[in-house]
Amino acid sequence: MRATRKAYSATPMKFMILIGALAIFIINSGVAATNMQNQHPMWAKVSFLRQRILSTVVSETIPCLTITDNSCKCPGACMMPQNTSTPVCKLNKCYGWNKNLNKCVESGPAFTPALVLQAIPFTGIFGSGFGNMARWDIFGIYMTVVFGPIALLIIGCCCVMFGCCHQDEACADCGKCLLSCLGCLWGIAIVAMWIWGIVTIANKTTLGPNGCPLV
């Protein structure tokens, strides 16, 4: 019985060490990626081009193209004259105005980065595609599904290690069976949500935080 208790107590300790190593790996990977983006000239060039593109898009009001008989004619079809003392046009929702190209552009979240991040298994299981879209509500659901059971398991392991639960042969077998069933359901839930995220982003059925579709 003592051998069974020692073996059952050692299993949670090994699992906690594994979880700790995984957490350290994830943190180090994030730090390394951040350093690469800050130091590599290619990432610096991409960041510069992105800021340059965003700086050419206006998302508020545009001056009227012409004014005839106190009637404002807007330069694009994505805007409407604003009834104010200032002759300006107000952009419709989910649209912006590119000053360089003089045309309307959609202002929703970027489609390609969201799909790529969600399609990669290591980032997709955490809902990174929805994080890229600034849909933090869906991203929070993913994080809860991934890390919630781990937190509950750590609490349960601590209870077993500190003798809060009665331990014998029957309890050990029941605990192993329960962990196996919950682990199987946990894995199915993670895979199902990962696939659902890819499908919903690919079909552009999930809108951005401002209600605009993916672009």
PyMOL commands that set and color helices and strands:
alter all, ss='L'
color gray80, all
select helices_A, chain A and resi 2-39+41-55+111-119+121-124+128-132+136-161+169-202
alter helices_A, ss='H'
color red, helices_A
select strands_A, chain A and resi 57-58+61-63+66-68+71-73+79-81+88-91+95-98+103-106
alter strands_A, ss='S'
color yellow, strands_A
deselect
rebuild
show_as cartoon
